[in-house]
Amino acid sequence: MASVQTLSHVYPIGSRIDGDGRLQIGGCDVVELAERFGTPAYVVAEDDLRARARAFIDAFRAAGHEDFEVVFASKAFPATAVMALFAQEGLGCDVASAGELHLALRAGFDAAKLVLHGNARDDAELQAALDVRVGHIVVDSGDDIDRLERLTAGLGANPQPVLLRITPGVSGHTHEKISTGQADSKFGVGLAEAPGAIARLQGLPGLELRGLHFHLGSQLFTLETFRDGIAAIAPLGDFPVYNLGGGLGVAYTDEQQPPAIEDYVAALVETTREQLGAGKRLLIEPGRSLVANGGVTIYRVVGVKRNVSTWVSVDGGMSDNLRPMLYGARYEADIADRLGGSSRVHLTGKHCESGDVLIRDVMLDDPRPGDVVVVPVTGAYGYAMANNYNGVPRAPVIFASDGEARVVVRRETLDDLHARDV
């Protein structure tokens, strides 16, 4: 029998083990959630998301910087309820498609608090952003400038604010598929091309170049990387607005210790004052660091197979969490009423792929069919990358707070799988 008394810091804020050894998230018994809502399911501790949003805001104020905006990178968890929560907390929203723009507006964001990103926006997507007058359009390339010049030809008296995305040639020291700041990137313009792009944008009457943007990658653990990015763009000119992107890493496993939100923001504020001067409006775009640790995924064990290894099969997998297969991402797991354990197993999904393994060599407490397994830190990119491989309906999203739970995204049905057929 497992004897865990304290939870890993990777679980949502406020999670606990009750007197019967059962995991509670948002004050709700996880086993009871599985019985009530079924599995697999994404469970989100609502108060965790709110606490992290407020931590970013408080960190700027603690650093003595009042002219700022925290912008949720919605690609991390593009569910209307999640986006609405952050709108209520006063955040802005980063959108990278017409679909995310639509969701953000539906969630209640003021268009002036939206930032439109992307390396391949067509005329329709840019026009949609212009029609609602988003706060900033981030210009990614010379082709972007061509399109915007044409689309904003009549806006001379009321130009659209834009930022220019710079690729500063700074490595994020992260997985190659989530590194974006290196010189050879599909995003932004390089330092050598930037002066020409700046001059061109400043000469267009339909656009107002307010400043620069960069993003160095995701899951970054070294504050020096952010300092290097700021220093790299400093020689490009003096602007009133700087968007410093996102990328702050989170702990997926107990041994990981990312920088604290307070230290991250303090480093940004200090370095911008040193490198860019005082009085700048600063934007940051956290995504993963707002939502990852606030969410868990719950599964039901379907079978246990022992050959060379022990394979514990659950009723989800790569349809609800693609990151282990896409990035080799590492997670932890527990049985919801027997946390800890000494049985080394592979936690595997139900899909017809040998690569559908959620966690290799994870320690569980004698897993058996019917057990509820919980995988923490799935609030970022689980729901966002969910898919219907093998015709599996997508999982619901459950908000939990103060012992109450509610569905904010329903489980897909089998009929939903062919609802778009014609």
C-alpha positions as CSV (number, residue, x, y, z in Angstrom):
1,M,0.0,0.0,0.0
2,A,1.3,3.5,-0.9
3,S,2.1,5.8,2.0
4,V,2.4,9.2,0.3
5,Q,1.5,12.0,2.7
6,T,2.4,15.1,0.7
7,L,1.7,15.8,-2.9
8,S,4.3,16.8,-5.5
9,H,4.4,20.5,-6.4
10,V,3.3,19.6,-9.9
11,Y,-0.3,19.2,-8.8
12,P,-2.7,22.1,-8.9
13,I,-2.6,24.7,-6.1
14,G,-4.8,23.6,-3.3
15,S,-4.7,19.9,-4.2
16,R,-4.6,17.5,-1.2
17,I,-4.8,13.9,0.0
18,D,-7.7,13.4,2.3
19,G,-7.8,11.3,5.4
20,D,-8.8,8.2,3.4
21,G,-5.7,8.6,1.1
22,R,-7.8,9.9,-1.8
23,L,-6.7,12.8,-4.1
24,Q,-8.8,16.0,-4.0
25,I,-8.5,18.7,-6.7
26,G,-10.4,21.9,-6.3
27,G,-11.9,20.3,-3.2
28,C,-13.4,17.5,-5.2
29,D,-12.6,13.8,-4.8
30,V,-11.0,12.6,-8.0
31,V,-12.5,9.1,-7.8
32,E,-15.9,10.6,-7.5
33,L,-15.3,12.9,-10.4
34,A,-14.4,9.8,-12.5
35,E,-17.6,8.1,-11.5
36,R,-19.7,11.2,-12.1
37,F,-18.3,12.5,-15.4
38,G,-16.6,9.4,-16.8
39,T,-13.0,9.0,-18.2
40,P,-10.9,10.2,-19.7
41,A,-11.6,13.8,-18.6
42,Y,-9.6,17.0,-18.2
43,V,-10.0,18.3,-14.7
44,V,-9.1,21.9,-14.1
45,A,-8.6,23.6,-10.7
46,E,-10.3,26.9,-11.4
47,D,-8.6,28.7,-8.4
48,D,-5.2,27.6,-9.6
49,L,-5.7,29.5,-12.9
50,R,-6.9,32.6,-11.2
51,A,-4.0,32.5,-8.7
52,R,-1.4,32.3,-11.5
53,A,-3.0,35.1,-13.5
54,R,-2.9,37.3,-10.4
55,A,0.7,36.2,-9.6
56,F,1.8,37.6,-13.0
57,I,0.0,40.9,-12.4
58,D,1.3,41.2,-8.8
59,A,4.8,40.5,-10.0
60,F,4.9,43.5,-12.3
61,R,3.6,45.7,-9.5
62,A,6.1,44.3,-7.1
63,A,8.9,45.1,-9.6
64,G,7.6,48.7,-9.8
65,H,6.3,48.6,-13.3
66,E,2.7,49.7,-13.8
67,D,2.5,50.0,-17.7
68,F,2.2,46.4,-18.6
69,E,-0.3,43.8,-20.0
70,V,-0.3,40.0,-19.3
71,V,-1.6,38.4,-22.5
72,F,-2.8,34.8,-22.3
73,A,-1.3,32.7,-25.2
74,S,-4.6,31.0,-25.9
75,K,-3.1,28.2,-28.0
76,A,-2.2,26.5,-24.7
77,F,-5.8,25.9,-23.7
78,P,-8.3,27.4,-26.2
79,A,-11.5,26.5,-24.3
80,T,-14.0,29.3,-24.0
81,A,-14.4,28.8,-20.2
82,V,-10.6,29.1,-19.7
83,M,-10.4,32.2,-21.9
84,A,-13.4,33.7,-20.2
85,L,-11.7,33.2,-16.8
86,F,-8.7,35.1,-17.9
87,A,-10.8,37.8,-19.4
88,Q,-12.5,38.2,-16.0
89,E,-9.0,38.5,-14.4
90,G,-8.1,41.4,-16.7
91,L,-5.7,39.6,-19.0
92,G,-5.3,40.2,-22.7
93,C,-5.3,37.3,-25.2
94,D,-2.9,36.2,-27.9
95,V,-4.6,34.6,-30.9
96,A,-3.0,33.0,-33.9
97,S,-5.9,32.3,-36.3
98,A,-9.4,33.4,-37.2
99,G,-10.6,30.6,-35.0
100,E,-8.8,31.7,-31.9
101,L,-9.9,35.3,-32.6
102,H,-13.5,34.1,-32.7
103,L,-13.1,32.2,-29.5
104,A,-11.5,35.1,-27.7
105,L,-14.3,37.5,-28.7
106,R,-16.9,34.9,-27.7
107,A,-15.2,34.5,-24.3
108,G,-15.6,38.2,-23.6
109,F,-12.2,39.8,-24.4
110,D,-12.3,43.4,-25.5
111,A,-10.8,43.4,-29.0
112,A,-8.4,46.1,-27.9
113,K,-6.8,43.5,-25.6
114,L,-6.1,41.0,-28.4
115,V,-2.8,40.4,-30.1
116,L,-2.9,38.6,-33.5
117,H,0.1,36.3,-34.2
118,G,1.0,33.9,-36.9
119,N,3.5,33.3,-39.7
120,A,0.9,32.5,-42.4
121,R,-2.2,34.7,-42.1
122,D,-4.2,35.1,-45.3
123,D,-6.2,38.1,-46.3
124,A,-9.3,36.9,-44.6
125,E,-7.6,36.4,-41.2
126,L,-6.0,39.8,-41.3
127,Q,-9.2,41.4,-42.4
128,A,-11.1,39.8,-39.5
129,A,-8.6,41.3,-37.1
130,L,-8.8,44.7,-38.8
131,D,-12.6,44.6,-38.7
132,V,-12.8,44.3,-34.9
133,R,-9.7,46.5,-34.4
134,V,-7.5,44.2,-32.4
135,G,-5.0,45.9,-30.1
136,H,-1.9,44.8,-32.1
137,I,-1.2,42.8,-35.2
138,V,2.2,41.2,-35.0
139,V,3.9,41.6,-38.4
140,D,5.9,38.4,-39.2
141,S,7.4,39.0,-42.7
142,G,7.7,41.2,-45.7
143,D,4.7,39.4,-47.2
144,D,2.7,40.4,-44.1
145,I,3.6,44.0,-44.8
146,D,2.5,43.7,-48.4
147,R,-0.9,42.3,-47.3
148,L,-1.4,44.9,-44.6
149,E,-0.4,47.7,-46.9
150,R,-3.1,46.7,-49.3
151,L,-5.8,46.0,-46.6
152,T,-5.2,49.2,-44.7
153,A,-4.9,51.6,-47.6
154,G,-7.9,53.6,-46.4
155,L,-7.0,53.8,-42.8
156,G,-4.6,56.8,-42.9
157,A,-6.5,58.8,-40.3
158,N,-7.0,55.8,-38.0
159,P,-4.0,53.4,-38.5
160,Q,-3.9,49.9,-37.2
161,P,-1.3,49.4,-34.4
162,V,1.3,46.8,-35.2
163,L,4.4,45.2,-33.7
164,L,7.3,43.7,-35.7
165,R,8.3,40.2,-34.7
166,I,12.1,39.9,-34.5
167,T,14.0,36.7,-34.6
168,P,16.9,37.7,-32.4
169,G,19.2,34.7,-33.0
170,V,19.0,33.6,-29.3
171,S,18.6,29.9,-28.6
172,G,15.9,28.9,-26.1
173,H,17.8,25.7,-25.1
174,T,14.6,23.7,-25.3
175,H,13.2,21.0,-27.5
176,E,13.8,21.9,-31.2
177,K,10.1,21.7,-32.0
178,I,9.3,24.5,-29.5
179,S,12.4,26.7,-30.0
180,T,11.6,29.9,-32.0
181,G,14.3,32.5,-31.3
182,Q,17.1,31.0,-33.3
183,A,18.1,32.7,-36.5
184,D,16.9,29.8,-38.7
185,S,13.2,30.0,-37.8
186,K,9.9,30.1,-39.6
187,F,8.9,33.0,-37.4
188,G,9.8,36.7,-37.6
189,V,12.4,38.7,-39.4
190,G,16.1,38.5,-38.6
191,L,18.2,41.2,-37.0
192,A,19.8,42.1,-40.4
193,E,16.5,42.5,-42.1
194,A,14.8,44.3,-39.3
195,P,15.9,47.9,-40.0
196,G,14.4,47.7,-43.5
197,A,11.2,46.3,-42.3
198,I,11.0,48.9,-39.5
199,A,11.5,51.7,-42.1
200,R,8.9,50.3,-44.4
201,L,6.3,50.0,-41.6
202,Q,7.0,53.5,-40.4
203,G,6.3,54.8,-43.9
204,L,2.8,53.3,-44.3
205,P,-0.1,55.6,-43.4
206,G,-2.5,52.7,-42.6
207,L,-0.2,51.2,-40.0
208,E,1.2,52.5,-36.7
209,L,4.4,50.7,-35.7
210,R,4.3,50.8,-31.9
211,G,7.2,48.5,-31.1
212,L,8.9,45.1,-31.4
213,H,8.0,41.6,-30.4
214,F,10.1,38.4,-29.9
215,H,9.4,34.9,-28.6
216,L,12.3,32.6,-27.9
217,G,10.6,29.3,-27.4
218,S,8.6,27.4,-24.8
219,Q,9.5,25.5,-21.6
220,L,12.5,27.8,-20.9
221,F,14.2,27.5,-17.5
222,T,17.0,30.0,-17.7
223,L,16.3,33.7,-17.1
224,E,19.5,34.6,-18.9
225,T,17.9,33.5,-22.2
226,F,15.2,36.2,-21.8
227,R,17.9,38.8,-20.9
228,D,19.8,37.9,-24.0
229,G,16.7,38.4,-26.2
230,I,16.1,41.8,-24.8
231,A,19.8,42.8,-25.3
232,A,19.7,41.5,-28.9
233,I,16.8,43.8,-30.0
234,A,17.9,46.9,-28.1
235,P,20.0,48.3,-31.0
236,L,17.0,48.3,-33.4
237,G,15.6,51.6,-32.1
238,D,13.6,53.2,-29.4
239,F,9.9,52.2,-29.2
240,P,7.1,52.8,-26.7
241,V,6.0,49.1,-26.7
242,Y,7.9,45.9,-26.3
243,N,6.2,42.5,-26.4
244,L,8.6,40.0,-24.8
245,G,6.7,36.9,-25.7
246,G,6.2,34.0,-23.3
247,G,8.0,30.7,-22.8
248,L,8.4,30.4,-19.0
249,G,8.9,26.8,-18.2
250,V,6.8,24.7,-15.8
251,A,7.4,21.6,-13.7
252,Y,6.1,18.4,-15.2
253,T,8.0,16.2,-12.8
254,D,8.9,16.5,-9.2
255,E,12.5,17.2,-9.8
256,Q,12.0,20.1,-12.1
257,Q,12.2,23.6,-10.6
258,P,11.4,26.4,-13.1
259,P,12.0,30.1,-12.2
260,A,9.3,31.6,-10.0
261,I,6.9,34.0,-11.8
262,E,8.1,36.8,-9.5
263,D,11.8,36.2,-10.5
264,Y,10.9,35.9,-14.2
265,V,9.0,39.2,-14.3
266,A,11.6,41.0,-12.2
267,A,14.3,39.9,-14.6
268,L,12.3,41.2,-17.6
269,V,11.6,44.5,-15.9
270,E,15.2,45.0,-14.8
271,T,16.7,44.1,-18.1
272,T,14.3,46.3,-20.2
273,R,15.1,49.3,-18.0
274,E,18.8,48.6,-18.5
275,Q,18.7,47.8,-22.2
276,L,15.7,49.7,-23.5
277,G,15.2,52.6,-21.1
278,A,12.5,53.5,-18.6
279,G,8.8,54.2,-19.4
280,K,8.2,51.3,-21.8
281,R,4.9,49.5,-22.1
282,L,5.7,45.8,-21.6
283,L,3.6,42.9,-22.8
284,I,4.2,39.3,-22.0
285,E,2.4,36.2,-23.4
286,P,2.4,33.3,-20.9
287,G,0.4,30.3,-21.9
288,R,1.8,27.1,-20.5
289,S,2.8,28.8,-17.2
290,L,-0.8,29.9,-16.7
291,V,-2.6,26.7,-17.3
292,A,-0.3,23.6,-17.3
293,N,-0.2,22.8,-13.6
294,G,-3.8,23.8,-13.1
295,G,-5.0,20.8,-15.0
296,V,-4.9,17.0,-14.7
297,T,-6.2,14.2,-16.9
298,I,-8.1,11.3,-15.2
299,Y,-8.3,7.8,-16.8
300,R,-9.7,4.4,-15.9
301,V,-7.4,1.4,-16.0
302,V,-8.7,-1.1,-18.6
303,G,-6.1,-3.8,-18.4
304,V,-2.7,-4.9,-17.0
305,K,-0.4,-7.0,-19.2
306,R,2.9,-8.5,-18.1
307,N,5.5,-9.7,-20.5
308,V,9.0,-8.3,-20.6
309,S,7.5,-5.2,-19.0
310,T,4.2,-4.4,-17.2
311,W,1.8,-2.5,-19.4
312,V,-1.0,-0.7,-17.8
313,S,-3.6,0.3,-20.4
314,V,-6.0,3.2,-19.9
315,D,-9.0,4.4,-21.7
316,G,-7.3,7.4,-23.3
317,G,-3.9,8.2,-24.7
318,M,-2.6,10.0,-27.7
319,S,-6.1,11.4,-28.5
320,D,-6.1,13.4,-25.3
321,N,-2.4,14.0,-24.8
322,L,-0.2,14.0,-27.8
323,R,2.8,15.6,-26.2
324,P,4.6,12.4,-25.1
325,M,4.5,11.2,-28.7
326,L,5.2,14.6,-30.4
327,Y,7.9,15.9,-28.0
328,G,8.9,12.9,-25.9
329,A,7.4,14.9,-23.0
330,R,7.7,13.3,-19.5
331,Y,4.9,13.1,-17.0
332,E,4.2,11.6,-13.6
333,A,1.1,9.7,-12.6
334,D,-0.7,8.3,-9.5
335,I,-3.6,6.1,-8.7
336,A,-6.2,8.5,-7.3
337,D,-6.8,6.6,-4.1
338,R,-3.4,5.0,-3.6
339,L,-0.8,7.7,-4.4
340,G,2.8,6.7,-4.7
341,G,3.8,3.1,-5.2
342,S,6.6,0.7,-6.1
343,S,5.4,-1.0,-9.2
344,R,7.4,0.1,-12.3
345,V,5.0,0.1,-15.3
346,H,4.5,1.6,-18.7
347,L,1.2,3.6,-18.8
348,T,-0.1,3.1,-22.2
349,G,-3.0,4.4,-24.3
350,K,-5.7,2.5,-26.2
351,H,-4.8,3.6,-29.7
352,C,-3.4,1.3,-32.4
353,E,0.1,2.6,-32.3
354,S,3.1,1.2,-30.5
355,G,4.1,4.7,-29.8
356,D,0.9,5.4,-27.8
357,V,2.6,5.3,-24.5
358,L,1.8,8.1,-22.0
359,I,4.6,7.4,-19.5
360,R,7.3,4.9,-19.5
361,D,8.7,3.5,-16.2
362,V,6.3,5.3,-13.9
363,M,5.9,4.0,-10.4
364,L,2.3,3.1,-9.4
365,D,0.8,1.2,-6.5
366,D,-0.2,-2.2,-7.8
367,P,-2.5,-1.0,-10.6
368,R,-5.6,-3.0,-11.3
369,P,-8.4,-2.8,-13.8
370,G,-11.0,-0.2,-12.7
371,D,-8.4,2.0,-10.9
372,V,-8.6,5.7,-11.6
373,V,-5.2,7.1,-12.7
374,V,-4.5,10.8,-12.6
375,V,-1.8,12.5,-14.8
376,P,-0.9,16.0,-13.6
377,V,0.3,19.0,-15.6
378,T,-2.0,18.4,-18.6
379,G,-3.6,21.8,-18.6
380,A,-1.4,23.0,-21.5
381,Y,-1.8,21.5,-25.0
382,G,-3.7,18.4,-24.0
383,Y,-7.1,19.8,-24.9
384,A,-5.6,22.0,-27.6
385,M,-4.1,19.1,-29.4
386,A,-6.9,16.6,-28.8
387,N,-7.9,14.5,-31.8
388,N,-10.2,11.7,-32.9
389,Y,-7.7,9.1,-33.8
390,N,-9.3,5.6,-33.9
391,G,-12.7,7.4,-33.8
392,V,-12.3,8.2,-30.1
393,P,-14.6,11.1,-29.0
394,R,-12.7,13.9,-27.3
395,A,-12.8,14.2,-23.5
396,P,-14.7,16.8,-21.6
397,V,-13.3,19.7,-19.5
398,I,-14.4,19.8,-15.9
399,F,-13.9,22.9,-13.7
400,A,-13.5,22.2,-10.0
401,S,-13.6,24.8,-7.2
402,D,-14.6,24.8,-3.5
403,G,-15.8,21.2,-3.7
404,E,-18.1,21.9,-6.7
405,A,-17.5,20.5,-10.2
406,R,-19.1,21.5,-13.5
407,V,-18.8,20.6,-17.1
408,V,-17.5,23.5,-19.3
409,V,-16.8,21.5,-22.4
410,R,-19.0,18.4,-22.9
411,R,-17.7,15.0,-23.9
412,E,-18.0,14.4,-27.7
413,T,-20.5,11.7,-28.7
414,L,-20.3,9.1,-31.5
415,D,-22.7,11.2,-33.5
416,D,-20.4,14.2,-33.2
417,L,-17.8,12.2,-35.2
418,H,-19.9,12.4,-38.3
419,A,-21.7,15.7,-37.7
420,R,-19.8,17.4,-40.5
421,D,-20.4,14.8,-43.1
422,V,-22.2,16.0,-46.2
